[in-house]
Amino acid sequence: MRYAYPPMPYYPPYPPYPPSPEEELRMLEEYREDLEQELQDLKQELEGVKARIEELKKSLGRGRE
């Protein structure tokens, strides 16, 4: 017989103390850079999806709708 254990709660890692303004600034700048890169990646992905949609529409004889 298998026993079901309740899942352990997830607690995100927090520093044991509030960051200094310098540390917070550095962390936020790094986070912003990560978000900007992710945004660029998403824009490229979106353009690829749009292009594929147009290809499929043309192949189905629908043209632009």
N, CA, C, O and CB atoms as a CASP TS submission, in Angstrom:
PFRMAT TS
TARGET T0000
AUTHOR 0000-0000-0000
METHOD Language model
MODEL 1
PARENT N/A
ATOM      1  N   MET     1       0.851  -1.179   0.000  1.00  0.00           N
ATOM      2  CA  MET     1       0.000   0.000   0.000  1.00  0.00           C
ATOM      3  C   MET     1       0.891   1.235   0.000  1.00  0.00           C
ATOM      4  O   MET     1       1.831   1.345   0.788  1.00  0.00           O
ATOM      5  CB  MET     1      -0.965   0.002   1.225  1.00  0.00           C
ATOM      6  N   ARG     2       0.582   2.148  -0.886  1.00  0.00           N
ATOM      7  CA  ARG     2       1.363   3.379  -0.978  1.00  0.00           C
ATOM      8  C   ARG     2       0.675   4.465  -0.170  1.00  0.00           C
ATOM      9  O   ARG     2      -0.549   4.600  -0.182  1.00  0.00           O
ATOM     10  CB  ARG     2       1.541   3.822  -2.455  1.00  0.00           C
ATOM     11  N   TYR     3       1.470   5.212   0.511  1.00  0.00           N
ATOM     12  CA  TYR     3       0.944   6.334   1.287  1.00  0.00           C
ATOM     13  C   TYR     3       1.120   7.613   0.496  1.00  0.00           C
ATOM     14  O   TYR     3       2.182   7.858  -0.078  1.00  0.00           O
ATOM     15  CB  TYR     3       1.646   6.443   2.662  1.00  0.00           C
ATOM     16  N   ALA     4       0.093   8.417   0.467  1.00  0.00           N
ATOM     17  CA  ALA     4       0.161   9.707  -0.221  1.00  0.00           C
ATOM     18  C   ALA     4       0.589  10.757   0.791  1.00  0.00           C
ATOM     19  O   ALA     4      -0.058  10.964   1.817  1.00  0.00           O
ATOM     20  CB  ALA     4      -1.213  10.084  -0.877  1.00  0.00           C
ATOM     21  N   TYR     5       1.673  11.398   0.478  1.00  0.00           N
ATOM     22  CA  TYR     5       2.154  12.471   1.341  1.00  0.00           C
ATOM     23  C   TYR     5       1.697  13.801   0.759  1.00  0.00           C
ATOM     24  O   TYR     5       1.747  13.991  -0.457  1.00  0.00           O
ATOM     25  CB  TYR     5       3.709  12.428   1.487  1.00  0.00           C
ATOM     26  N   PRO     6       1.258  14.715   1.599  1.00  0.00           N
ATOM     27  CA  PRO     6       0.865  16.026   1.055  1.00  0.00           C
ATOM     28  C   PRO     6       2.099  16.730   0.490  1.00  0.00           C
ATOM     29  O   PRO     6       3.202  16.583   1.016  1.00  0.00           O
ATOM     30  CB  PRO     6       0.183  16.910   2.155  1.00  0.00           C
ATOM     31  N   PRO     7       1.903  17.490  -0.578  1.00  0.00           N
ATOM     32  CA  PRO     7       3.060  18.186  -1.164  1.00  0.00           C
ATOM     33  C   PRO     7       3.647  19.187  -0.182  1.00  0.00           C
ATOM     34  O   PRO     7       2.936  19.817   0.601  1.00  0.00           O
ATOM     35  CB  PRO     7       2.660  18.903  -2.466  1.00  0.00           C
ATOM     36  N   MET     8       4.939  19.309  -0.246  1.00  0.00           N
ATOM     37  CA  MET     8       5.625  20.279   0.604  1.00  0.00           C
ATOM     38  C   MET     8       5.387  21.671   0.035  1.00  0.00           C
ATOM     39  O   MET     8       5.468  21.855  -1.180  1.00  0.00           O
ATOM     40  CB  MET     8       7.156  19.967   0.704  1.00  0.00           C
ATOM     41  N   PRO     9       5.101  22.638   0.866  1.00  0.00           N
ATOM     42  CA  PRO     9       4.907  24.000   0.339  1.00  0.00           C
ATOM     43  C   PRO     9       6.214  24.544  -0.217  1.00  0.00           C
ATOM     44  O   PRO     9       7.296  24.246   0.287  1.00  0.00           O
ATOM     45  CB  PRO     9       4.365  24.944   1.439  1.00  0.00           C
ATOM     46  N   TYR    10       6.092  25.338  -1.254  1.00  0.00           N
ATOM     47  CA  TYR    10       7.267  25.960  -1.867  1.00  0.00           C
ATOM     48  C   TYR    10       7.410  27.368  -1.327  1.00  0.00           C
ATOM     49  O   TYR    10       6.478  28.171  -1.381  1.00  0.00           O
ATOM     50  CB  TYR    10       7.159  25.972  -3.420  1.00  0.00           C
ATOM     51  N   TYR    11       8.556  27.645  -0.823  1.00  0.00           N
ATOM     52  CA  TYR    11       8.859  28.993  -0.345  1.00  0.00           C
ATOM     53  C   TYR    11       9.990  29.533  -1.195  1.00  0.00           C
ATOM     54  O   TYR    11      11.090  28.980  -1.188  1.00  0.00           O
ATOM     55  CB  TYR    11       9.238  29.001   1.179  1.00  0.00           C
ATOM     56  N   PRO    12       9.732  30.622  -1.938  1.00  0.00           N
ATOM     57  CA  PRO    12      10.801  31.166  -2.777  1.00  0.00           C
ATOM     58  C   PRO    12      11.962  31.647  -1.903  1.00  0.00           C
ATOM     59  O   PRO    12      11.764  32.079  -0.768  1.00  0.00           O
ATOM     60  CB  PRO    12      10.268  32.326  -3.658  1.00  0.00           C
ATOM     61  N   PRO    13      13.157  31.567  -2.446  1.00  0.00           N
ATOM     62  CA  PRO    13      14.311  31.992  -1.647  1.00  0.00           C
ATOM     63  C   PRO    13      14.319  33.513  -1.453  1.00  0.00           C
ATOM     64  O   PRO    13      14.314  34.275  -2.419  1.00  0.00           O
ATOM     65  CB  PRO    13      15.621  31.538  -2.319  1.00  0.00           C
ATOM     66  N   TYR    14      14.331  33.912  -0.258  1.00  0.00           N
ATOM     67  CA  TYR    14      14.429  35.330   0.075  1.00  0.00           C
ATOM     68  C   TYR    14      15.716  35.543   0.850  1.00  0.00           C
ATOM     69  O   TYR    14      16.123  34.692   1.642  1.00  0.00           O
ATOM     70  CB  TYR    14      13.190  35.815   0.896  1.00  0.00           C
ATOM     71  N   PRO    15      16.347  36.668   0.622  1.00  0.00           N
ATOM     72  CA  PRO    15      17.537  36.923   1.425  1.00  0.00           C
ATOM     73  C   PRO    15      17.130  37.062   2.890  1.00  0.00           C
ATOM     74  O   PRO    15      16.002  37.458   3.183  1.00  0.00           O
ATOM     75  CB  PRO    15      18.280  38.201   0.933  1.00  0.00           C
ATOM     76  N   PRO    16      18.020  36.744   3.796  1.00  0.00           N
ATOM     77  CA  PRO    16      17.675  36.829   5.217  1.00  0.00           C
ATOM     78  C   PRO    16      17.485  38.263   5.701  1.00  0.00           C
ATOM     79  O   PRO    16      17.059  38.491   6.833  1.00  0.00           O
ATOM     80  CB  PRO    16      18.746  36.161   6.041  1.00  0.00           C
ATOM     81  N   TYR    17      17.797  39.209   4.855  1.00  0.00           N
ATOM     82  CA  TYR    17      17.682  40.620   5.228  1.00  0.00           C
ATOM     83  C   TYR    17      17.276  41.398   3.980  1.00  0.00           C
ATOM     84  O   TYR    17      17.517  40.938   2.864  1.00  0.00           O
ATOM     85  CB  TYR    17      19.033  41.172   5.833  1.00  0.00           C
ATOM     86  N   PRO    18      16.677  42.543   4.147  1.00  0.00           N
ATOM     87  CA  PRO    18      16.335  43.343   2.962  1.00  0.00           C
ATOM     88  C   PRO    18      17.615  43.787   2.253  1.00  0.00           C
ATOM     89  O   PRO    18      18.600  44.136   2.905  1.00  0.00           O
ATOM     90  CB  PRO    18      15.471  44.582   3.357  1.00  0.00           C
ATOM     91  N   PRO    19      17.598  43.774   0.922  1.00  0.00           N
ATOM     92  CA  PRO    19      18.802  44.195   0.202  1.00  0.00           C
ATOM     93  C   PRO    19      19.052  45.687   0.390  1.00  0.00           C
ATOM     94  O   PRO    19      18.137  46.478   0.620  1.00  0.00           O
ATOM     95  CB  PRO    19      18.678  43.864  -1.295  1.00  0.00           C
ATOM     96  N   SER    20      20.308  46.028   0.283  1.00  0.00           N
ATOM     97  CA  SER    20      20.655  47.449   0.327  1.00  0.00           C
ATOM     98  C   SER    20      20.155  48.091  -0.958  1.00  0.00           C
ATOM     99  O   SER    20      19.873  47.380  -1.923  1.00  0.00           O
ATOM    100  CB  SER    20      22.203  47.664   0.504  1.00  0.00           C
ATOM    101  N   PRO    21      20.039  49.403  -1.000  1.00  0.00           N
ATOM    102  CA  PRO    21      19.610  50.056  -2.240  1.00  0.00           C
ATOM    103  C   PRO    21      20.521  49.700  -3.424  1.00  0.00           C
ATOM    104  O   PRO    21      20.041  49.543  -4.547  1.00  0.00           O
ATOM    105  CB  PRO    21      19.581  51.574  -2.047  1.00  0.00           C
ATOM    106  N   GLU    22      21.817  49.574  -3.181  1.00  0.00           N
ATOM    107  CA  GLU    22      22.745  49.222  -4.256  1.00  0.00           C
ATOM    108  C   GLU    22      22.471  47.810  -4.770  1.00  0.00           C
ATOM    109  O   GLU    22      22.474  47.569  -5.978  1.00  0.00           O
ATOM    110  CB  GLU    22      24.200  49.334  -3.768  1.00  0.00           C
ATOM    111  N   GLU    23      22.230  46.874  -3.835  1.00  0.00           N
ATOM    112  CA  GLU    23      21.938  45.498  -4.231  1.00  0.00           C
ATOM    113  C   GLU    23      20.609  45.414  -4.971  1.00  0.00           C
ATOM    114  O   GLU    23      20.483  44.711  -5.973  1.00  0.00           O
ATOM    115  CB  GLU    23      21.918  44.581  -3.005  1.00  0.00           C
ATOM    116  N   GLU    24      19.623  46.140  -4.461  1.00  0.00           N
ATOM    117  CA  GLU    24      18.320  46.122  -5.110  1.00  0.00           C
ATOM    118  C   GLU    24      18.404  46.698  -6.513  1.00  0.00           C
ATOM    119  O   GLU    24      17.796  46.171  -7.444  1.00  0.00           O
ATOM    120  CB  GLU    24      17.302  46.896  -4.283  1.00  0.00           C
ATOM    121  N   LEU    25      19.159  47.783  -6.666  1.00  0.00           N
ATOM    122  CA  LEU    25      19.341  48.395  -7.978  1.00  0.00           C
ATOM    123  C   LEU    25      20.002  47.411  -8.933  1.00  0.00           C
ATOM    124  O   LEU    25      19.564  47.274 -10.075  1.00  0.00           O
ATOM    125  CB  LEU    25      20.180  49.680  -7.866  1.00  0.00           C
ATOM    126  N   ARG    26      21.040  46.731  -8.489  1.00  0.00           N
ATOM    127  CA  ARG    26      21.740  45.759  -9.328  1.00  0.00           C
ATOM    128  C   ARG    26      20.801  44.627  -9.725  1.00  0.00           C
ATOM    129  O   ARG    26      20.767  44.217 -10.885  1.00  0.00           O
ATOM    130  CB  ARG    26      22.975  45.198  -8.596  1.00  0.00           C
ATOM    131  N   MET    27      20.036  44.122  -8.752  1.00  0.00           N
ATOM    132  CA  MET    27      19.110  43.025  -9.037  1.00  0.00           C
ATOM    133  C   MET    27      18.027  43.462 -10.032  1.00  0.00           C
ATOM    134  O   MET    27      17.674  42.710 -10.940  1.00  0.00           O
ATOM    135  CB  MET    27      18.460  42.524  -7.733  1.00  0.00           C
ATOM    136  N   LEU    28      17.513  44.665  -9.857  1.00  0.00           N
ATOM    137  CA  LEU    28      16.470  45.150 -10.763  1.00  0.00           C
ATOM    138  C   LEU    28      17.009  45.389 -12.167  1.00  0.00           C
ATOM    139  O   LEU    28      16.323  45.116 -13.152  1.00  0.00           O
ATOM    140  CB  LEU    28      15.857  46.433 -10.221  1.00  0.00           C
ATOM    141  N   GLU    29      18.233  45.898 -12.263  1.00  0.00           N
ATOM    142  CA  GLU    29      18.830  46.105 -13.585  1.00  0.00           C
ATOM    143  C   GLU    29      19.051  44.772 -14.293  1.00  0.00           C
ATOM    144  O   GLU    29      18.815  44.663 -15.496  1.00  0.00           O
ATOM    145  CB  GLU    29      20.161  46.868 -13.464  1.00  0.00           C
ATOM    146  N   GLU    30      19.502  43.760 -13.559  1.00  0.00           N
ATOM    147  CA  GLU    30      19.681  42.431 -14.143  1.00  0.00           C
ATOM    148  C   GLU    30      18.343  41.854 -14.578  1.00  0.00           C
ATOM    149  O   GLU    30      18.233  41.254 -15.647  1.00  0.00           O
ATOM    150  CB  GLU    30      20.366  41.488 -13.145  1.00  0.00           C
ATOM    151  N   TYR    31      17.335  42.037 -13.747  1.00  0.00           N
ATOM    152  CA  TYR    31      15.993  41.546 -14.069  1.00  0.00           C
ATOM    153  C   TYR    31      15.451  42.246 -15.310  1.00  0.00           C
ATOM    154  O   TYR    31      14.853  41.607 -16.176  1.00  0.00           O
ATOM    155  CB  TYR    31      15.037  41.757 -12.878  1.00  0.00           C
ATOM    156  N   ARG    32      15.658  43.550 -15.395  1.00  0.00           N
ATOM    157  CA  ARG    32      15.213  44.308 -16.569  1.00  0.00           C
ATOM    158  C   ARG    32      15.886  43.776 -17.827  1.00  0.00           C
ATOM    159  O   ARG    32      15.230  43.601 -18.854  1.00  0.00           O
ATOM    160  CB  ARG    32      15.517  45.812 -16.396  1.00  0.00           C
ATOM    161  N   GLU    33      17.187  43.518 -17.758  1.00  0.00           N
ATOM    162  CA  GLU    33      17.909  42.974 -18.909  1.00  0.00           C
ATOM    163  C   GLU    33      17.331  41.624 -19.324  1.00  0.00           C
ATOM    164  O   GLU    33      17.161  41.347 -20.512  1.00  0.00           O
ATOM    165  CB  GLU    33      19.407  42.832 -18.587  1.00  0.00           C
ATOM    166  N   ASP    34      17.033  40.793 -18.335  1.00  0.00           N
ATOM    167  CA  ASP    34      16.433  39.490 -18.633  1.00  0.00           C
ATOM    168  C   ASP    34      15.080  39.662 -19.312  1.00  0.00           C
ATOM    169  O   ASP    34      14.777  38.973 -20.286  1.00  0.00           O
ATOM    170  CB  ASP    34      16.279  38.659 -17.348  1.00  0.00           C
ATOM    171  N   LEU    35      14.270  40.577 -18.799  1.00  0.00           N
ATOM    172  CA  LEU    35      12.951  40.816 -19.384  1.00  0.00           C
ATOM    173  C   LEU    35      13.065  41.368 -20.799  1.00  0.00           C
ATOM    174  O   LEU    35      12.301  40.975 -21.681  1.00  0.00           O
ATOM    175  CB  LEU    35      12.148  41.781 -18.512  1.00  0.00           C
ATOM    176  N   GLU    36      14.017  42.280 -21.025  1.00  0.00           N
ATOM    177  CA  GLU    36      14.198  42.839 -22.360  1.00  0.00           C
ATOM    178  C   GLU    36      14.612  41.754 -23.354  1.00  0.00           C
ATOM    179  O   GLU    36      14.150  41.747 -24.495  1.00  0.00           O
ATOM    180  CB  GLU    36      15.245  43.960 -22.332  1.00  0.00           C
ATOM    181  N   GLN    37      15.480  40.839 -22.923  1.00  0.00           N
ATOM    182  CA  GLN    37      15.884  39.736 -23.802  1.00  0.00           C
ATOM    183  C   GLN    37      14.702  38.821 -24.083  1.00  0.00           C
ATOM    184  O   GLN    37      14.501  38.387 -25.217  1.00  0.00           O
ATOM    185  CB  GLN    37      17.040  38.934 -23.174  1.00  0.00           C
ATOM    186  N   GLU    38      13.929  38.531 -23.054  1.00  0.00           N
ATOM    187  CA  GLU    38      12.750  37.690 -23.242  1.00  0.00           C
ATOM    188  C   GLU    38      11.762  38.346 -24.192  1.00  0.00           C
ATOM    189  O   GLU    38      11.153  37.671 -25.022  1.00  0.00           O
ATOM    190  CB  GLU    38      12.078  37.402 -21.900  1.00  0.00           C
ATOM    191  N   LEU    39      11.600  39.665 -24.074  1.00  0.00           N
ATOM    192  CA  LEU    39      10.706  40.396 -24.962  1.00  0.00           C
ATOM    193  C   LEU    39      11.173  40.296 -26.405  1.00  0.00           C
ATOM    194  O   LEU    39      10.360  40.086 -27.305  1.00  0.00           O
ATOM    195  CB  LEU    39      10.611  41.858 -24.539  1.00  0.00           C
ATOM    196  N   GLN    40      12.472  40.444 -26.637  1.00  0.00           N
ATOM    197  CA  GLN    40      13.006  40.312 -27.996  1.00  0.00           C
ATOM    198  C   GLN    40      12.759  38.904 -28.539  1.00  0.00           C
ATOM    199  O   GLN    40      12.373  38.737 -29.697  1.00  0.00           O
ATOM    200  CB  GLN    40      14.516  40.633 -28.017  1.00  0.00           C
ATOM    201  N   ASP    41      12.981  37.903 -27.703  1.00  0.00           N
ATOM    202  CA  ASP    41      12.736  36.525 -28.123  1.00  0.00           C
ATOM    203  C   ASP    41      11.275  36.324 -28.488  1.00  0.00           C
ATOM    204  O   ASP    41      10.965  35.672 -29.486  1.00  0.00           O
ATOM    205  CB  ASP    41      13.143  35.545 -27.019  1.00  0.00           C
ATOM    206  N   LEU    42      10.372  36.882 -27.682  1.00  0.00           N
ATOM    207  CA  LEU    42       8.942  36.749 -27.960  1.00  0.00           C
ATOM    208  C   LEU    42       8.543  37.475 -29.234  1.00  0.00           C
ATOM    209  O   LEU    42       7.699  36.989 -29.988  1.00  0.00           O
ATOM    210  CB  LEU    42       8.128  37.277 -26.791  1.00  0.00           C
ATOM    211  N   LYS    43       9.141  38.636 -29.482  1.00  0.00           N
ATOM    212  CA  LYS    43       8.852  39.366 -30.716  1.00  0.00           C
ATOM    213  C   LYS    43       9.278  38.554 -31.931  1.00  0.00           C
ATOM    214  O   LYS    43       8.555  38.496 -32.926  1.00  0.00           O
ATOM    215  CB  LYS    43       9.558  40.732 -30.716  1.00  0.00           C
ATOM    216  N   GLN    44      10.451  37.925 -31.853  1.00  0.00           N
ATOM    217  CA  GLN    44      10.910  37.089 -32.963  1.00  0.00           C
ATOM    218  C   GLN    44       9.976  35.904 -33.159  1.00  0.00           C
ATOM    219  O   GLN    44       9.633  35.562 -34.290  1.00  0.00           O
ATOM    220  CB  GLN    44      12.348  36.598 -32.716  1.00  0.00           C
ATOM    221  N   GLU    45       9.571  35.287 -32.081  1.00  0.00           N
ATOM    222  CA  GLU    45       8.651  34.148 -32.161  1.00  0.00           C
ATOM    223  C   GLU    45       7.328  34.579 -32.778  1.00  0.00           C
ATOM    224  O   GLU    45       6.770  33.869 -33.614  1.00  0.00           O
ATOM    225  CB  GLU    45       8.414  33.537 -30.765  1.00  0.00           C
ATOM    226  N   LEU    46       6.823  35.744 -32.367  1.00  0.00           N
ATOM    227  CA  LEU    46       5.569  36.261 -32.907  1.00  0.00           C
ATOM    228  C   LEU    46       5.673  36.500 -34.404  1.00  0.00           C
ATOM    229  O   LEU    46       4.749  36.169 -35.147  1.00  0.00           O
ATOM    230  CB  LEU    46       5.175  37.552 -32.199  1.00  0.00           C
ATOM    231  N   GLU    47       6.778  37.068 -34.856  1.00  0.00           N
ATOM    232  CA  GLU    47       6.951  37.308 -36.288  1.00  0.00           C
ATOM    233  C   GLU    47       6.961  35.990 -37.055  1.00  0.00           C
ATOM    234  O   GLU    47       6.397  35.903 -38.145  1.00  0.00           O
ATOM    235  CB  GLU    47       8.251  38.088 -36.553  1.00  0.00           C
ATOM    236  N   GLY    48       7.596  34.966 -36.494  1.00  0.00           N
ATOM    237  CA  GLY    48       7.599  33.659 -37.142  1.00  0.00           C
ATOM    238  C   GLY    48       6.205  33.069 -37.224  1.00  0.00           C
ATOM    239  O   GLY    48       5.841  32.471 -38.237  1.00  0.00           O
ATOM    240  N   VAL    49       5.426  33.231 -36.172  1.00  0.00           N
ATOM    241  CA  VAL    49       4.051  32.724 -36.161  1.00  0.00           C
ATOM    242  C   VAL    49       3.209  33.480 -37.190  1.00  0.00           C
ATOM    243  O   VAL    49       2.430  32.873 -37.925  1.00  0.00           O
ATOM    244  CB  VAL    49       3.427  32.856 -34.743  1.00  0.00           C
ATOM    245  N   LYS    50       3.364  34.792 -37.240  1.00  0.00           N
ATOM    246  CA  LYS    50       2.608  35.579 -38.226  1.00  0.00           C
ATOM    247  C   LYS    50       2.952  35.151 -39.645  1.00  0.00           C
ATOM    248  O   LYS    50       2.067  35.006 -40.489  1.00  0.00           O
ATOM    249  CB  LYS    50       2.891  37.080 -38.050  1.00  0.00           C
ATOM    250  N   ALA    51       4.240  34.948 -39.904  1.00  0.00           N
ATOM    251  CA  ALA    51       4.660  34.529 -41.240  1.00  0.00           C
ATOM    252  C   ALA    51       4.066  33.173 -41.590  1.00  0.00           C
ATOM    253  O   ALA    51       3.612  32.968 -42.716  1.00  0.00           O
ATOM    254  CB  ALA    51       6.190  34.476 -41.332  1.00  0.00           C
ATOM    255  N   ARG    52       4.064  32.254 -40.647  1.00  0.00           N
ATOM    256  CA  ARG    52       3.506  30.921 -40.911  1.00  0.00           C
ATOM    257  C   ARG    52       2.004  30.997 -41.147  1.00  0.00           C
ATOM    258  O   ARG    52       1.483  30.286 -42.006  1.00  0.00           O
ATOM    259  CB  ARG    52       3.805  29.968 -39.741  1.00  0.00           C
ATOM    260  N   ILE    53       1.305  31.836 -40.410  1.00  0.00           N
ATOM    261  CA  ILE    53      -0.132  32.028 -40.628  1.00  0.00           C
ATOM    262  C   ILE    53      -0.382  32.512 -42.054  1.00  0.00           C
ATOM    263  O   ILE    53      -1.280  32.013 -42.733  1.00  0.00           O
ATOM    264  CB  ILE    53      -0.714  33.037 -39.603  1.00  0.00           C
ATOM    265  N   GLU    54       0.408  33.479 -42.504  1.00  0.00           N
ATOM    266  CA  GLU    54       0.240  34.002 -43.863  1.00  0.00           C
ATOM    267  C   GLU    54       0.518  32.918 -44.896  1.00  0.00           C
ATOM    268  O   GLU    54      -0.206  32.804 -45.886  1.00  0.00           O
ATOM    269  CB  GLU    54       1.167  35.207 -44.099  1.00  0.00           C
ATOM    270  N   GLU    55       1.569  32.114 -44.672  1.00  0.00           N
ATOM    271  CA  GLU    55       1.875  31.016 -45.595  1.00  0.00           C
ATOM    272  C   GLU    55       0.690  30.059 -45.688  1.00  0.00           C
ATOM    273  O   GLU    55       0.290  29.658 -46.782  1.00  0.00           O
ATOM    274  CB  GLU    55       3.145  30.255 -45.140  1.00  0.00           C
ATOM    275  N   LEU    56       0.137  29.700 -44.546  1.00  0.00           N
ATOM    276  CA  LEU    56      -0.980  28.757 -44.541  1.00  0.00           C
ATOM    277  C   LEU    56      -2.217  29.346 -45.212  1.00  0.00           C
ATOM    278  O   LEU    56      -2.922  28.651 -45.944  1.00  0.00           O
ATOM    279  CB  LEU    56      -1.313  28.344 -43.113  1.00  0.00           C
ATOM    280  N   LYS    57      -2.474  30.611 -44.964  1.00  0.00           N
ATOM    281  CA  LYS    57      -3.630  31.256 -45.600  1.00  0.00           C
ATOM    282  C   LYS    57      -3.467  31.258 -47.116  1.00  0.00           C
ATOM    283  O   LYS    57      -4.417  30.978 -47.847  1.00  0.00           O
ATOM    284  CB  LYS    57      -3.805  32.702 -45.079  1.00  0.00           C
ATOM    285  N   LYS    58      -2.254  31.576 -47.589  1.00  0.00           N
ATOM    286  CA  LYS    58      -2.014  31.594 -49.031  1.00  0.00           C
ATOM    287  C   LYS    58      -2.162  30.202 -49.620  1.00  0.00           C
ATOM    288  O   LYS    58      -2.733  30.032 -50.697  1.00  0.00           O
ATOM    289  CB  LYS    58      -0.621  32.150 -49.338  1.00  0.00           C
ATOM    290  N   SER    59      -1.644  29.206 -48.907  1.00  0.00           N
ATOM    291  CA  SER    59      -1.738  27.834 -49.432  1.00  0.00           C
ATOM    292  C   SER    59      -3.181  27.351 -49.450  1.00  0.00           C
ATOM    293  O   SER    59      -3.528  26.482 -50.250  1.00  0.00           O
ATOM    294  CB  SER    59      -0.878  26.875 -48.593  1.00  0.00           C
ATOM    295  N   LEU    60      -4.012  27.889 -48.599  1.00  0.00           N
ATOM    296  CA  LEU    60      -5.426  27.519 -48.572  1.00  0.00           C
ATOM    297  C   LEU    60      -6.273  28.415 -49.485  1.00  0.00           C
ATOM    298  O   LEU    60      -7.485  28.234 -49.600  1.00  0.00           O
ATOM    299  CB  LEU    60      -5.954  27.589 -47.143  1.00  0.00           C
ATOM    300  N   GLY    61      -5.612  29.386 -50.133  1.00  0.00           N
ATOM    301  CA  GLY    61      -6.314  30.256 -51.060  1.00  0.00           C
ATOM    302  C   GLY    61      -7.135  31.329 -50.406  1.00  0.00           C
ATOM    303  O   GLY    61      -8.065  31.863 -51.010  1.00  0.00           O
ATOM    304  N   ARG    62      -6.805  31.650 -49.181  1.00  0.00           N
ATOM    305  CA  ARG    62      -7.602  32.653 -48.468  1.00  0.00           C
ATOM    306  C   ARG    62      -7.034  34.055 -48.650  1.00  0.00           C
ATOM    307  O   ARG    62      -7.774  35.033 -48.539  1.00  0.00           O
ATOM    308  CB  ARG    62      -7.673  32.313 -46.982  1.00  0.00           C
ATOM    309  N   GLY    63      -5.774  34.173 -48.920  1.00  0.00           N
ATOM    310  CA  GLY    63      -5.178  35.499 -49.010  1.00  0.00           C
ATOM    311  C   GLY    63      -5.135  36.136 -47.636  1.00  0.00           C
ATOM    312  O   GLY    63      -5.072  35.450 -46.616  1.00  0.00           O
ATOM    313  N   ARG    64      -5.169  37.445 -47.625  1.00  0.00           N
ATOM    314  CA  ARG    64      -5.112  38.160 -46.342  1.00  0.00           C
ATOM    315  C   ARG    64      -6.535  38.393 -45.841  1.00  0.00           C
ATOM    316  O   ARG    64      -7.404  38.846 -46.587  1.00  0.00           O
ATOM    317  CB  ARG    64      -4.345  39.522 -46.484  1.00  0.00           C
ATOM    318  N   GLU    65      -6.754  38.079 -44.582  1.00  0.00           N
ATOM    319  CA  GLU    65      -8.080  38.315 -43.990  1.00  0.00           C
ATOM    320  C   GLU    65      -7.949  39.216 -42.806  1.00  0.00           C
ATOM    321  O   GLU    65      -8.948  39.540 -42.164  1.00  0.00           O
ATOM    322  CB  GLU    65      -8.755  37.003 -43.579  1.00  0.00           C
TER
END
